[in-house]
Amino acid sequence: MSGGFQGLLDDGDELQVPPGYRVEIIRGNIVLSPWPPGYYAGVMDRVCEQLGPRLPEGHIACSGPLLYVFPSAERAYEPDIYVVHRRTLRTTSNRLDGAALAFVAELTLPSTRDIDLIDKVETYGKAGVPVYLLLDMQEEQATVYSTPSAKGYESRCTRAFGEDLPVPAPFNCTLDTTGFQAPTSPAT
């Protein structure tokens, strides 16, 4: 094992990650996070569809597995959904600049919920990510954080799933959260 944050990133690259997991660097540790249940993909798709027409010029919304690095916070996350300028993805590196993010959304899992609710709110806010959408899948509510500052986010708005949620600049739209809840019975 190497030392420091850079060493953790290098070690994460070398890990043989079991199927169904992804690697993040959180609080000085390599953390394996499980893949979400299938219905999360539908929720992520709905968020991307709704943001699509409101994206800033040259930006794209993605839900693919890419690692965004925040060196000053010694964090590296694989957001569930993110919006970046297309030029951010024109690299051969597997470590992308977290400061390039215009929007991030995380869908909580029981095993990583506290990380999304605490660690990522602080890191994204202090890094200047304009909008962080937290979809609390266990509490069935959506919170949008905005107005980032050196202390973190200064504004937030929470709505229950099924209600409309205002998403501030640079998107200036309303997110319809209808259908974000877990299905009542498993698919057959």
NUNUDO-763974 format. One record per atom (N, C-alpha, C): residue number from 1; residue in three letters; atom name; x, y, z. Coordinates in steps of 0.1 Angstrom, whole numbers, plus 5000, padded with zeros to 4 digits. Layout:
REM residues N
pos code site px py pz
NUM Ala CA X Y Z
...
END
This chain:
REM residues 188
pos code site px py pz
1 Met N 5008 4988 5000
1 Met CA 5000 5000 5000
1 Met C 5009 5012 5000
2 Ser N 5005 5022 4992
2 Ser CA 5012 5035 4991
2 Ser C 5007 5044 5002
3 Gly N 5013 5056 5004
3 Gly CA 5009 5065 5014
3 Gly C 5001 5077 5009
4 Gly N 4993 5083 5018
4 Gly CA 4986 5096 5015
4 Gly C 4974 5094 5005
5 Phe N 4968 5105 5002
5 Phe CA 4956 5104 4993
5 Phe C 4960 5099 4979
6 Gln N 4971 5103 4974
6 Gln CA 4975 5098 4961
6 Gln C 4977 5083 4961
7 Gly N 4983 5078 4972
7 Gly CA 4985 5064 4974
7 Gly C 4972 5056 4975
8 Leu N 4962 5062 4981
8 Leu CA 4949 5056 4982
8 Leu C 4943 5055 4968
9 Leu N 4944 5066 4960
9 Leu CA 4939 5065 4946
9 Leu C 4946 5054 4938
10 Asp N 4959 5053 4939
10 Asp CA 4967 5043 4932
10 Asp C 4963 5029 4937
11 Asp N 4961 5027 4950
11 Asp CA 4957 5014 4956
11 Asp C 4943 5011 4951
12 Gly N 4934 5021 4950
12 Gly CA 4921 5018 4945
12 Gly C 4921 5014 4930
13 Asp N 4930 5019 4923
13 Asp CA 4931 5015 4909
13 Asp C 4936 5000 4908
14 Glu N 4943 4996 4917
14 Glu CA 4949 4982 4917
14 Glu C 4940 4971 4923
15 Leu N 4930 4976 4930
15 Leu CA 4921 4966 4937
15 Leu C 4913 4957 4927
16 Gln N 4912 4945 4931
16 Gln CA 4903 4936 4924
16 Gln C 4889 4937 4930
17 Val N 4881 4945 4925
17 Val CA 4868 4948 4931
17 Val C 4858 4937 4927
18 Pro N 4851 4932 4937
18 Pro CA 4842 4921 4934
18 Pro C 4830 4927 4926
19 Pro N 4824 4918 4917
19 Pro CA 4813 4923 4909
19 Pro C 4802 4929 4918
20 Gly N 4796 4940 4914
20 Gly CA 4785 4946 4921
20 Gly C 4790 4956 4931
21 Tyr N 4802 4961 4930
21 Tyr CA 4808 4971 4939
21 Tyr C 4815 4981 4931
22 Arg N 4816 4993 4937
22 Arg CA 4825 5004 4931
22 Arg C 4834 5009 4943
23 Val N 4844 5016 4939
23 Val CA 4854 5021 4948
23 Val C 4853 5036 4949
24 Glu N 4853 5041 4962
24 Glu CA 4854 5055 4965
24 Glu C 4864 5057 4976
25 Ile N 4870 5069 4977
25 Ile CA 4879 5073 4987
25 Ile C 4872 5083 4997
26 Ile N 4870 5078 5009
26 Ile CA 4862 5086 5019
26 Ile C 4869 5086 5032
27 Arg N 4871 5098 5038
27 Arg CA 4877 5099 5051
27 Arg C 4890 5091 5053
28 Gly N 4898 5092 5042
28 Gly CA 4911 5085 5043
28 Gly C 4911 5070 5042
29 Asn N 4899 5065 5037
29 Asn CA 4898 5050 5035
29 Asn C 4892 5047 5021
30 Ile N 4896 5035 5016
30 Ile CA 4890 5030 5004
30 Ile C 4877 5023 5008
31 Val N 4866 5028 5002
31 Val CA 4853 5023 5006
31 Val C 4847 5016 4993
32 Leu N 4842 5003 4995
32 Leu CA 4835 4996 4985
32 Leu C 4820 4998 4987
33 Ser N 4814 5004 4977
33 Ser CA 4799 5007 4978
33 Ser C 4792 4997 4969
34 Pro N 4781 4991 4974
34 Pro CA 4774 4981 4965
34 Pro C 4766 4989 4954
35 Trp N 4764 4982 4943
35 Trp CA 4755 4987 4933
35 Trp C 4741 4988 4939
36 Pro N 4733 4997 4933
36 Pro CA 4719 4999 4938
36 Pro C 4710 4988 4932
37 Pro N 4698 4987 4938
37 Pro CA 4687 4979 4932
37 Pro C 4683 4985 4918
38 Gly N 4677 4976 4910
38 Gly CA 4674 4980 4896
38 Gly C 4665 4992 4895
39 Tyr N 4656 4994 4904
39 Tyr CA 4646 5005 4901
39 Tyr C 4653 5019 4902
40 Tyr N 4665 5019 4908
40 Tyr CA 4673 5032 4909
40 Tyr C 4676 5037 4895
41 Ala N 4679 5028 4886
41 Ala CA 4682 5031 4872
41 Ala C 4671 5039 4866
42 Gly N 4658 5036 4868
42 Gly CA 4647 5043 4863
42 Gly C 4646 5057 4869
43 Val N 4649 5058 4882
43 Val CA 4649 5071 4888
43 Val C 4660 5080 4882
44 Met N 4672 5074 4881
44 Met CA 4683 5082 4875
44 Met C 4680 5087 4861
45 Asp N 4674 5078 4853
45 Asp CA 4670 5081 4840
45 Asp C 4660 5093 4840
46 Arg N 4650 5092 4849
46 Arg CA 4640 5103 4849
46 Arg C 4647 5117 4853
47 Val N 4656 5116 4862
47 Val CA 4663 5129 4866
47 Val C 4671 5134 4854
48 Cys N 4678 5126 4847
48 Cys CA 4686 5130 4835
48 Cys C 4676 5135 4824
49 Glu N 4665 5129 4822
49 Glu CA 4655 5133 4812
49 Glu C 4650 5147 4815
50 Gln N 4647 5150 4828
50 Gln CA 4641 5162 4832
50 Gln C 4652 5174 4831
51 Leu N 4664 5170 4834
51 Leu CA 4675 5181 4834
51 Leu C 4679 5184 4820
52 Gly N 4678 5174 4811
52 Gly CA 4683 5175 4797
52 Gly C 4681 5188 4790
53 Pro N 4668 5192 4790
53 Pro CA 4665 5205 4782
53 Pro C 4671 5217 4790
54 Arg N 4675 5216 4802
54 Arg CA 4679 5227 4810
54 Arg C 4694 5228 4812
55 Leu N 4702 5219 4806
55 Leu CA 4716 5219 4808
55 Leu C 4723 5231 4802
56 Pro N 4733 5236 4810
56 Pro CA 4741 5247 4804
56 Pro C 4747 5243 4791
57 Glu N 4750 5253 4783
57 Glu CA 4756 5251 4770
57 Glu C 4769 5242 4771
58 Gly N 4770 5232 4763
58 Gly CA 4781 5223 4762
58 Gly C 4782 5212 4773
59 His N 4772 5212 4782
59 His CA 4772 5202 4793
59 His C 4764 5189 4789
60 Ile N 4767 5178 4796
60 Ile CA 4759 5166 4794
60 Ile C 4756 5160 4808
61 Ala N 4745 5153 4809
61 Ala CA 4741 5146 4821
61 Ala C 4744 5132 4819
62 Cys N 4751 5126 4829
62 Cys CA 4755 5112 4828
62 Cys C 4752 5104 4841
63 Ser N 4751 5091 4840
63 Ser CA 4749 5083 4852
63 Ser C 4759 5071 4850
64 Gly N 4770 5073 4844
64 Gly CA 4780 5063 4842
64 Gly C 4790 5063 4854
65 Pro N 4797 5052 4856
65 Pro CA 4807 5051 4867
65 Pro C 4820 5058 4864
66 Leu N 4822 5070 4868
66 Leu CA 4834 5078 4867
66 Leu C 4838 5083 4881
67 Leu N 4851 5084 4883
67 Leu CA 4857 5088 4896
67 Leu C 4860 5103 4895
68 Tyr N 4854 5111 4904
68 Tyr CA 4857 5125 4905
68 Tyr C 4865 5127 4918
69 Val N 4876 5135 4916
69 Val CA 4886 5136 4927
69 Val C 4885 5150 4933
70 Phe N 4886 5151 4946
70 Phe CA 4886 5163 4953
70 Phe C 4899 5163 4962
71 Pro N 4910 5167 4956
71 Pro CA 4923 5165 4964
71 Pro C 4923 5173 4977
72 Ser N 4918 5185 4977
72 Ser CA 4919 5193 4990
72 Ser C 4911 5187 5001
73 Ala N 4901 5179 4998
73 Ala CA 4893 5172 5008
73 Ala C 4897 5158 5009
74 Glu N 4907 5153 5001
74 Glu CA 4911 5140 5001
74 Glu C 4900 5130 4999
75 Arg N 4891 5133 4989
75 Arg CA 4880 5125 4986
75 Arg C 4880 5121 4971
76 Ala N 4874 5110 4968
76 Ala CA 4871 5106 4954
76 Ala C 4858 5099 4954
77 Tyr N 4849 5104 4946
77 Tyr CA 4835 5098 4946
77 Tyr C 4831 5094 4931
78 Glu N 4823 5084 4931
78 Glu CA 4816 5080 4918
78 Glu C 4801 5084 4919
79 Pro N 4798 5096 4915
79 Pro CA 4784 5101 4917
79 Pro C 4774 5092 4909
80 Asp N 4762 5091 4914
80 Asp CA 4752 5084 4907
80 Asp C 4748 5091 4894
81 Ile N 4746 5104 4895
81 Ile CA 4743 5112 4883
81 Ile C 4752 5125 4884
82 Tyr N 4757 5130 4873
82 Tyr CA 4765 5142 4873
82 Tyr C 4763 5149 4860
83 Val N 4765 5162 4861
83 Val CA 4765 5171 4849
83 Val C 4778 5178 4848
84 Val N 4785 5176 4836
84 Val CA 4798 5183 4834
84 Val C 4798 5188 4820
85 His N 4808 5197 4818
85 His CA 4810 5201 4804
85 His C 4817 5190 4796
86 Arg N 4813 5189 4784
86 Arg CA 4819 5178 4776
86 Arg C 4834 5177 4776
87 Arg N 4841 5188 4777
87 Arg CA 4855 5188 4776
87 Arg C 4861 5181 4788
88 Thr N 4854 5180 4800
88 Thr CA 4859 5174 4812
88 Thr C 4861 5159 4809
89 Leu N 4853 5153 4800
89 Leu CA 4855 5139 4797
89 Leu C 4865 5136 4786
90 Arg N 4871 5146 4780
90 Arg CA 4881 5144 4770
90 Arg C 4895 5142 4776
91 Thr N 4896 5131 4783
91 Thr CA 4909 5128 4790
91 Thr C 4911 5112 4790
92 Thr N 4923 5109 4791
92 Thr CA 4927 5094 4792
92 Thr C 4928 5090 4807
93 Ser N 4927 5100 4815
93 Ser CA 4927 5097 4830
93 Ser C 4914 5091 4835
94 Asn N 4915 5083 4845
94 Asn CA 4903 5077 4851
94 Asn C 4900 5086 4864
95 Arg N 4907 5097 4866
95 Arg CA 4905 5105 4877
95 Arg C 4901 5119 4872
96 Leu N 4888 5122 4874
96 Leu CA 4883 5135 4868
96 Leu C 4883 5146 4879
97 Asp N 4883 5158 4875
97 Asp CA 4883 5170 4884
97 Asp C 4870 5172 4890
98 Gly N 4868 5170 4903
98 Gly CA 4856 5172 4910
98 Gly C 4851 5187 4909
99 Ala N 4860 5196 4907
99 Ala CA 4856 5210 4906
99 Ala C 4849 5213 4893
100 Ala N 4850 5204 4883
100 Ala CA 4843 5206 4870
100 Ala C 4828 5202 4871
101 Leu N 4824 5197 4881
101 Leu CA 4810 5192 4882
101 Leu C 4800 5204 4883
102 Ala N 4790 5205 4876
102 Ala CA 4779 5215 4876
102 Ala C 4767 5210 4884
103 Phe N 4766 5197 4886
103 Phe CA 4755 5191 4893
103 Phe C 4759 5177 4897
104 Val N 4754 5173 4908
104 Val CA 4756 5159 4913
104 Val C 4743 5154 4919
105 Ala N 4740 5142 4917
105 Ala CA 4729 5136 4924
105 Ala C 4733 5122 4930
106 Glu N 4729 5120 4942
106 Glu CA 4732 5107 4949
106 Glu C 4719 5101 4953
107 Leu N 4718 5088 4951
107 Leu CA 4706 5081 4956
107 Leu C 4711 5072 4968
108 Thr N 4706 5074 4979
108 Thr CA 4711 5067 4991
108 Thr C 4708 5052 4991
109 Leu N 4717 5045 4997
109 Leu CA 4716 5031 5000
109 Leu C 4717 5030 5015
110 Pro N 4711 5020 5022
110 Pro CA 4713 5019 5036
110 Pro C 4727 5018 5041
111 Ser N 4736 5011 5033
111 Ser CA 4750 5010 5038
111 Ser C 4758 5022 5036
112 Thr N 4754 5031 5027
112 Thr CA 4762 5043 5025
112 Thr C 4755 5056 5027
113 Arg N 4743 5055 5033
113 Arg CA 4734 5067 5034
113 Arg C 4741 5079 5042
114 Asp N 4748 5076 5053
114 Asp CA 4754 5086 5061
114 Asp C 4765 5093 5052
115 Ile N 4772 5086 5044
115 Ile CA 4782 5093 5035
115 Ile C 4775 5103 5026
116 Asp N 4764 5099 5020
116 Asp CA 4757 5108 5011
116 Asp C 4751 5120 5019
117 Leu N 4746 5118 5031
117 Leu CA 4739 5128 5039
117 Leu C 4749 5138 5045
118 Ile N 4761 5133 5048
118 Ile CA 4770 5142 5056
118 Ile C 4783 5145 5048
119 Asp N 4791 5134 5045
119 Asp CA 4804 5136 5039
119 Asp C 4803 5143 5025
120 Lys N 4794 5138 5017
120 Lys CA 4793 5143 5003
120 Lys C 4786 5157 5003
121 Val N 4777 5160 5012
121 Val CA 4771 5173 5013
121 Val C 4782 5183 5016
122 Glu N 4791 5180 5025
122 Glu CA 4801 5189 5029
122 Glu C 4812 5191 5018
123 Thr N 4816 5179 5012
123 Thr CA 4826 5180 5002
123 Thr C 4822 5187 4989
124 Tyr N 4810 5183 4984
124 Tyr CA 4805 5190 4972
124 Tyr C 4803 5205 4974
125 Gly N 4797 5208 4986
125 Gly CA 4795 5223 4989
125 Gly C 4808 5231 4989
126 Lys N 4818 5226 4997
126 Lys CA 4830 5233 4998
126 Lys C 4838 5233 4985
127 Ala N 4836 5223 4976
127 Ala CA 4843 5223 4963
127 Ala C 4837 5232 4953
128 Gly N 4825 5237 4956
128 Gly CA 4818 5247 4947
128 Gly C 4809 5240 4937
129 Val N 4805 5228 4939
129 Val CA 4795 5222 4930
129 Val C 4782 5229 4931
130 Pro N 4777 5236 4921
130 Pro CA 4766 5245 4922
130 Pro C 4753 5238 4928
131 Val N 4750 5226 4924
131 Val CA 4738 5219 4928
131 Val C 4741 5205 4932
132 Tyr N 4736 5201 4944
132 Tyr CA 4737 5187 4948
132 Tyr C 4723 5182 4951
133 Leu N 4718 5172 4944
133 Leu CA 4705 5166 4946
133 Leu C 4707 5153 4954
134 Leu N 4701 5153 4966
134 Leu CA 4702 5141 4974
134 Leu C 4688 5134 4974
135 Leu N 4688 5122 4968
135 Leu CA 4675 5114 4968
135 Leu C 4676 5104 4979
136 Asp N 4670 5107 4990
136 Asp CA 4670 5098 5002
136 Asp C 4659 5087 5000
137 Met N 4664 5076 4994
137 Met CA 4655 5065 4990
137 Met C 4649 5058 5002
138 Gln N 4655 5059 5014
138 Gln CA 4650 5053 5026
138 Gln C 4639 5061 5032
139 Glu N 4640 5074 5032
139 Glu CA 4630 5084 5038
139 Glu C 4620 5088 5027
140 Glu N 4623 5085 5014
140 Glu CA 4615 5089 5003
140 Glu C 4613 5104 5002
141 Gln N 4624 5111 5002
141 Gln CA 4624 5125 5001
141 Gln C 4636 5130 4993
142 Ala N 4634 5141 4986
142 Ala CA 4645 5147 4978
142 Ala C 4649 5161 4984
143 Thr N 4662 5163 4984
143 Thr CA 4667 5176 4989
143 Thr C 4677 5181 4979
144 Val N 4675 5194 4975
144 Val CA 4684 5200 4966
144 Val C 4692 5210 4974
145 Tyr N 4705 5209 4974
145 Tyr CA 4715 5218 4981
145 Tyr C 4720 5228 4970
146 Ser N 4722 5241 4973
146 Ser CA 4727 5250 4964
146 Ser C 4734 5261 4972
147 Thr N 4739 5271 4964
147 Thr CA 4747 5282 4969
147 Thr C 4759 5277 4977
148 Pro N 4769 5271 4970
148 Pro CA 4781 5265 4977
148 Pro C 4790 5277 4982
149 Ser N 4797 5274 4993
149 Ser CA 4806 5283 4998
149 Ser C 4817 5276 5005
150 Ala N 4827 5283 5011
150 Ala CA 4838 5277 5018
150 Ala C 4834 5269 5030
151 Lys N 4822 5272 5035
151 Lys CA 4816 5265 5046
151 Lys C 4807 5253 5042
152 Gly N 4804 5252 5030
152 Gly CA 4794 5242 5025
152 Gly C 4783 5249 5018
153 Tyr N 4772 5241 5017
153 Tyr CA 4760 5247 5010
153 Tyr C 4752 5256 5020
154 Glu N 4748 5268 5014
154 Glu CA 4741 5277 5022
154 Glu C 4726 5276 5021
155 Ser N 4721 5269 5010
155 Ser CA 4707 5268 5008
155 Ser C 4703 5253 5006
156 Arg N 4691 5250 5010
156 Arg CA 4686 5237 5007
156 Arg C 4670 5237 5007
157 Cys N 4665 5228 5000
157 Cys CA 4650 5227 4999
157 Cys C 4647 5212 4998
158 Thr N 4638 5207 5007
158 Thr CA 4634 5193 5007
158 Thr C 4619 5191 5004
159 Arg N 4616 5181 4996
159 Arg CA 4602 5177 4993
159 Arg C 4601 5162 4994
160 Ala N 4589 5157 4998
160 Ala CA 4586 5143 4997
160 Ala C 4585 5138 4983
161 Phe N 4589 5126 4981
161 Phe CA 4588 5120 4967
161 Phe C 4573 5121 4963
162 Gly N 4571 5125 4951
162 Gly CA 4557 5127 4946
162 Gly C 4555 5142 4944
163 Glu N 4563 5150 4951
163 Glu CA 4561 5165 4950
163 Glu C 4571 5171 4941
164 Asp N 4568 5183 4936
164 Asp CA 4578 5190 4927
164 Asp C 4589 5196 4936
165 Leu N 4601 5196 4930
165 Leu CA 4612 5202 4937
165 Leu C 4619 5212 4928
166 Pro N 4620 5225 4933
166 Pro CA 4627 5235 4925
166 Pro C 4642 5232 4925
167 Val N 4648 5232 4913
167 Val CA 4662 5231 4911
167 Val C 4667 5244 4906
168 Pro N 4676 5250 4914
168 Pro CA 4681 5264 4911
168 Pro C 4691 5265 4899
169 Ala N 4696 5277 4897
169 Ala CA 4706 5280 4887
169 Ala C 4718 5270 4888
170 Pro N 4724 5266 4878
170 Pro CA 4722 5271 4864
170 Pro C 4711 5263 4857
171 Phe N 4702 5255 4864
171 Phe CA 4692 5247 4857
171 Phe C 4678 5254 4857
172 Asn N 4675 5260 4868
172 Asn CA 4662 5268 4869
172 Asn C 4651 5260 4863
173 Cys N 4648 5249 4870
173 Cys CA 4637 5241 4866
173 Cys C 4630 5234 4878
174 Thr N 4620 5227 4875
174 Thr CA 4613 5220 4886
174 Thr C 4614 5205 4883
175 Leu N 4618 5197 4893
175 Leu CA 4620 5183 4892
175 Leu C 4607 5176 4897
176 Asp N 4601 5168 4888
176 Asp CA 4589 5160 4892
176 Asp C 4594 5147 4898
177 Thr N 4592 5145 4911
177 Thr CA 4597 5133 4918
177 Thr C 4587 5122 4919
178 Thr N 4576 5123 4911
178 Thr CA 4566 5112 4911
178 Thr C 4573 5099 4906
179 Gly N 4570 5088 4913
179 Gly CA 4575 5075 4910
179 Gly C 4589 5072 4914
180 Phe N 4595 5081 4922
180 Phe CA 4609 5078 4927
180 Phe C 4609 5068 4939
181 Gln N 4597 5064 4944
181 Gln CA 4596 5055 4955
181 Gln C 4599 5041 4950
182 Ala N 4603 5032 4960
182 Ala CA 4606 5018 4956
182 Ala C 4593 5011 4952
183 Pro N 4594 5002 4943
183 Pro CA 4582 4994 4939
183 Pro C 4576 4987 4951
184 Thr N 4563 4985 4951
184 Thr CA 4557 4978 4963
184 Thr C 4559 4963 4962
185 Ser N 4562 4958 4951
185 Ser CA 4565 4943 4950
185 Ser C 4576 4941 4940
186 Pro N 4584 4931 4942
186 Pro CA 4595 4929 4932
186 Pro C 4590 4924 4919
187 Ala N 4597 4928 4908
187 Ala CA 4594 4924 4895
187 Ala C 4595 4909 4893
188 Thr N 4587 4903 4885
188 Thr CA 4588 4889 4882
188 Thr C 4593 4886 4868
END
